[in-house]
Amino acid sequence: MNTSTQPPPSRSEHAERSADLLWGAVSVSDEGTATELVLGLLDGGTDPESVLLDVIARVQARVGEEWAAARMTVAQEHAATAINDRAVAAVSVHSAARVTATRGRITVACVDGEWHGLPARLLAEVLKLRGWQVDYLGAQVPTRHLIAHLHGTRADAVALSSSIATRLPTAHAAITACQAIGVPVLVGGAAFGPGGVHAKTLGADAWAPDARTAADHLARGRLPLPEPDHQQFDDLPHLADQEYTMVDRNSASLVRSVYTALEDAFPGMRSYDDLQRERTAEDLAHIVEFLATALYLDDEELFTGFITWTAQILVARGVPDRSLPPTLDLLAHELKDFPRAVRILRAGTRSITTAPFTAARNIA
């Protein structure tokens, strides 16, 4: 009799199958099944770090992709994220995750205004598994409270997370403040750009693209102590032209002016209902906010990437993106005396008039 047996799945195949199962539970808001699955993996001997990063984090990335493609509402995305967060909590209290702290002390926090707390939470749990004593401060941590906490502890480093690029000016202030009291800063999150390009610009002591890489980096040795006289202006001398300051301070009036003029520039807006008008105002506010951030960093690509993503989101939702070029033109007119702003806005217009959009991608 001929018999054949399938070889056992590899670790990556096992993680992928587990992530698919967890997605099945998370996507229908089945918290009970999601928690049972995670605990079952741990009981079965799956490494806790793998459960966190190869299963839960993979599912969370898919949540973002589904929202961007308009296959998941904001409410569904929030519910899924909450279930994933509770799955992380289940891992953290499991006996397999109990590790004695032997390495040192790390503070993990999100920058002020950053409410995507799950990436930082995942890093905190991975660092605990690697033997660090971790102070996890959560999302939206004001810089003054972060510094007050550091004064009361002996942290070897701070790990700061940010997913949204518009939080980078605030992140810069936090990085500089931590360094001023002698605490080196490792940063991570999509906000810092491909390859961590903005981490270098903002003077961070280290950057990591994900929790596993961050933990590996910290395991190799202590981060070097920062220069005591590091000043924010030293990193970004172009801020002397005051364009960022003026756009940031006058963002509300810019939004109002452009919104008022947009109805004439884009006649289709006249048929919008109240909800569509509200969303248009929100979109305008986001555009101005990203423009200000691009001015802060003097990074044209940050803005063009956001505008391209916005166009893709609109297409995914069945909304015409034809309103974007006139919006940028109106902003350029309002800011005609600001050469860097005009240059960035013109680049944004080129980016959405020369490329087709077929699917949304995640910029978080």
RASUL-V396935 format. One record per residue. N is the residue number from 1. RES is the residue in one letter. PSI is psi as a letter, one per 30 degrees, with the letter a starting at -180 (none if undefined). OMEGA is omega in radians with two decimals (none if undefined). Layout:
BEGIN
n->(N:N)
res->(RES:RES)
psi->(PSI:PSI)
omega->(OMEGA:OMEGA)
END
This chain:
BEGIN
n->(1:2:3:4:5:6:7:8:9:10:11:12:13:14:15:16:17:18:19:20:21:22:23:24:25:26:27:28:29:30:31:32:33:34:35:36:37:38:39:40:41:42:43:44:45:46:47:48:49:50:51:52:53:54:55:56:57:58:59:60:61:62:63:64:65:66:67:68:69:70:71:72:73:74:75:76:77:78:79:80:81:82:83:84:85:86:87:88:89:90:91:92:93:94:95:96:97:98:99:100:101:102:103:104:105:106:107:108:109:110:111:112:113:114:115:116:117:118:119:120:121:122:123:124:125:126:127:128:129:130:131:132:133:134:135:136:137:138:139:140:141:142:143:144:145:146:147:148:149:150:151:152:153:154:155:156:157:158:159:160:161:162:163:164:165:166:167:168:169:170:171:172:173:174:175:176:177:178:179:180:181:182:183:184:185:186:187:188:189:190:191:192:193:194:195:196:197:198:199:200:201:202:203:204:205:206:207:208:209:210:211:212:213:214:215:216:217:218:219:220:221:222:223:224:225:226:227:228:229:230:231:232:233:234:235:236:237:238:239:240:241:242:243:244:245:246:247:248:249:250:251:252:253:254:255:256:257:258:259:260:261:262:263:264:265:266:267:268:269:270:271:272:273:274:275:276:277:278:279:280:281:282:283:284:285:286:287:288:289:290:291:292:293:294:295:296:297:298:299:300:301:302:303:304:305:306:307:308:309:310:311:312:313:314:315:316:317:318:319:320:321:322:323:324:325:326:327:328:329:330:331:332:333:334:335:336:337:338:339:340:341:342:343:344:345:346:347:348:349:350:351:352:353:354:355:356:357:358:359:360:361:362:363:364)
res->(M:N:T:S:T:Q:P:P:P:S:R:S:E:H:A:E:R:S:A:D:L:L:W:G:A:V:S:V:S:D:E:G:T:A:T:E:L:V:L:G:L:L:D:G:G:T:D:P:E:S:V:L:L:D:V:I:A:R:V:Q:A:R:V:G:E:E:W:A:A:A:R:M:T:V:A:Q:E:H:A:A:T:A:I:N:D:R:A:V:A:A:V:S:V:H:S:A:A:R:V:T:A:T:R:G:R:I:T:V:A:C:V:D:G:E:W:H:G:L:P:A:R:L:L:A:E:V:L:K:L:R:G:W:Q:V:D:Y:L:G:A:Q:V:P:T:R:H:L:I:A:H:L:H:G:T:R:A:D:A:V:A:L:S:S:S:I:A:T:R:L:P:T:A:H:A:A:I:T:A:C:Q:A:I:G:V:P:V:L:V:G:G:A:A:F:G:P:G:G:V:H:A:K:T:L:G:A:D:A:W:A:P:D:A:R:T:A:A:D:H:L:A:R:G:R:L:P:L:P:E:P:D:H:Q:Q:F:D:D:L:P:H:L:A:D:Q:E:Y:T:M:V:D:R:N:S:A:S:L:V:R:S:V:Y:T:A:L:E:D:A:F:P:G:M:R:S:Y:D:D:L:Q:R:E:R:T:A:E:D:L:A:H:I:V:E:F:L:A:T:A:L:Y:L:D:D:E:E:L:F:T:G:F:I:T:W:T:A:Q:I:L:V:A:R:G:V:P:D:R:S:L:P:P:T:L:D:L:L:A:H:E:L:K:D:F:P:R:A:V:R:I:L:R:A:G:T:R:S:I:T:T:A:P:F:T:A:A:R:N:I:A)
psi->(k:k:l:k:k:k:k:k:k:l:e:e:e:e:e:e:e:e:e:e:e:e:e:e:e:e:f:g:h:i:e:e:e:e:e:e:e:e:e:e:e:e:e:g:g:k:k:e:e:e:e:e:e:f:d:e:e:e:e:e:e:e:e:e:e:e:e:e:g:g:g:k:l:e:e:e:e:e:e:e:e:e:e:e:e:f:e:e:e:e:e:f:g:k:f:f:g:j:k:k:k:f:e:a:k:k:k:k:l:k:l:k:f:j:g:i:f:e:e:e:e:e:e:e:e:e:e:e:f:g:g:k:k:k:j:j:f:a:l:i:j:k:e:e:e:e:e:e:e:e:f:g:l:i:k:f:l:k:j:k:k:k:f:k:f:f:f:e:e:e:e:e:e:e:e:e:e:e:e:f:g:g:j:l:k:k:l:l:l:f:f:g:l:k:g:g:e:f:e:e:e:g:g:l:f:l:k:k:f:l:e:e:e:e:e:e:e:f:f:f:l:k:k:k:k:l:k:f:g:k:k:e:f:e:e:i:f:f:f:f:f:g:e:e:e:e:e:e:e:g:e:e:e:e:e:e:e:e:e:e:f:f:e:e:f:i:f:f:f:f:g:k:a:e:e:e:e:e:e:e:e:e:e:e:e:e:e:e:e:e:e:e:e:e:e:e:f:h:j:e:f:e:e:e:e:e:e:e:e:e:e:e:e:e:e:f:g:g:k:k:g:f:f:e:e:e:e:e:e:e:e:e:e:e:h:f:g:j:e:e:e:e:e:e:e:e:e:e:e:e:f:f:f:f:k:l:k:f:l:k:l:k:f:none)
omega->(3.13:3.07:3.09:3.12:3.09:3.09:3.12:-3.13:3.06:3.14:-3.13:3.10:3.13:3.13:-3.13:3.12:3.13:3.11:3.10:3.12:3.12:3.08:3.13:3.12:-3.08:-3.06:3.09:3.08:3.12:-3.07:-3.12:3.14:3.13:-3.13:3.12:3.14:-3.13:3.13:3.10:3.09:3.14:3.12:-3.12:3.06:3.09:-3.11:-3.11:3.13:3.10:3.10:-3.12:-2.95:-3.09:-3.13:-3.06:-3.12:3.11:3.12:3.14:3.07:3.12:3.07:3.12:3.13:-3.14:3.09:-3.10:-3.13:3.10:3.06:3.14:3.12:3.09:-3.14:3.11:3.10:3.12:3.14:3.13:3.12:3.13:3.12:3.09:3.11:3.11:3.05:3.06:3.12:3.12:3.09:-3.01:-3.10:3.12:-3.11:-3.14:-3.10:-3.13:-3.10:3.10:3.13:-3.11:-2.97:-3.01:-3.02:3.13:3.00:3.14:-3.11:2.94:3.11:-3.14:-3.12:3.13:-3.07:3.02:-3.02:-3.02:3.10:3.11:3.12:3.10:3.11:-3.13:-3.12:3.10:3.12:3.06:3.12:3.13:3.05:3.10:2.89:-2.99:2.95:3.13:-3.06:3.05:-3.08:2.98:-3.12:3.09:-3.06:-3.11:3.11:3.07:-3.12:3.10:3.10:-3.12:3.10:-3.10:-3.14:3.07:-3.11:3.06:-3.14:3.01:3.02:-3.10:-3.12:3.02:-3.13:-3.06:-3.03:-3.11:3.08:-3.05:3.05:3.08:3.09:3.13:3.12:-3.14:3.11:-3.10:-3.13:3.11:-3.13:-3.12:3.10:3.00:-3.13:3.12:-3.01:2.95:-3.12:3.10:-3.12:-3.06:-3.12:-3.03:2.96:-3.14:-3.12:-3.13:-3.06:-3.11:3.07:3.12:-3.14:-3.07:3.01:3.09:-3.12:3.12:3.10:3.06:-3.10:-3.10:-3.05:-3.11:3.12:3.11:3.14:3.10:-3.13:-3.13:-3.13:-3.09:3.12:-3.12:3.04:3.13:3.11:-3.09:3.04:-3.04:-3.07:3.14:3.13:-3.14:-3.07:-3.14:-3.12:-2.97:-3.09:3.14:3.13:3.12:-3.13:3.05:-3.14:3.12:-3.09:-3.10:3.13:-3.14:-3.10:-3.06:-3.06:-3.11:-3.13:3.06:3.13:-3.13:-3.10:-3.11:3.13:-3.13:-3.10:-3.02:-3.11:3.08:-3.11:-3.12:-3.03:3.13:-3.13:-3.10:-3.14:-3.13:2.99:-3.06:-3.12:3.12:3.10:3.11:3.14:3.09:3.10:3.10:3.12:3.11:3.13:3.11:3.14:3.14:3.14:3.11:3.06:3.13:-3.14:3.09:3.07:3.14:-3.10:-3.00:-3.07:3.14:-3.06:3.09:-3.12:-3.13:3.07:3.12:-3.12:3.09:3.11:3.13:3.10:3.12:3.10:3.14:3.13:3.14:-3.12:3.11:3.14:3.13:3.14:-3.09:-3.14:-3.05:3.13:3.10:3.09:-3.13:3.09:3.13:3.09:3.13:3.09:3.13:-3.05:-3.03:3.14:-3.11:-3.00:-3.14:3.13:3.13:3.12:-3.13:3.14:3.10:3.09:3.08:3.11:3.13:-3.06:-3.10:3.10:-3.11:-3.08:3.07:3.13:-3.12:-3.13:3.13:3.03:-3.04:3.08:-3.04:none)
END
